[in-house]
Amino acid sequence: MPDPTDPYKVLQVDPAADVDVIQAAYRRLARTYHPDLAKGPDAAARMASINAAWEILRDTTRRAAFDLARSGGAAALPAPPSQATSRPPETVSRDWTSGRSSQGGGFDDSMRTEQGFGAAGPPPGRPSGSVINFGRYAGWSLGEIARRDLDYLEWLDRMPIGRAYRDEIDRILRSTGRRRSSEDEAEDRRGLYRRR
């Protein structure tokens, strides 16, 4: 069993690994050593150390503090979040197959802004077009989003939630040159027996 005090060794990842790589390693090990899947008394202890390692490495501040302590710059690790803050600990159930929690649904605390606005904040002004009431651009008009983030409009065009706005999004994308008309596309398509 790896050193239980070093989360990098517990999760079997390089200390310079990206968070996505660490998360993938955590999920792989959780599927292997989860007490419902692995039998024996060692499985529960191993899963506890895997969870503790993931809690340290998923939080950027705790990971930075651990890296500093690991290099000899500090004497101890920071306190767990439930002790460091005055909020009562929250119970969150996790789906171990997908890594999703029952609370938040991926909406991180860092994305919170004033009530009624999405992660992008209040609209910049000069609204034009329909106003959406969901996602990171909640409260923004499609014209304001087009001036800031055309990729989001392309994504919204592909998603079922954007179905009500497809005609308007199509006009915006054509006017910006991100989409061509169907006649132009048909003209460029080469038929089986068509000459050029």
Protein Blocks (a to p, Z undefined) as FASTA:
>chain_A
ZZfklmklmnopafkbcfklmmmmmmmmmmmmgmklpgcjklmmmmmmmmmmmmmmmpmk
lmmmmmmmmnopafbdcddfklmpmbdcddddddfknopafehjlpafklpccehiafko
paebjiedjddfedjkgoiafklmmmmommlmmmmmmpmklmmmmmmmmmmmmmnopacc
fklmmmmpccfklcZZ
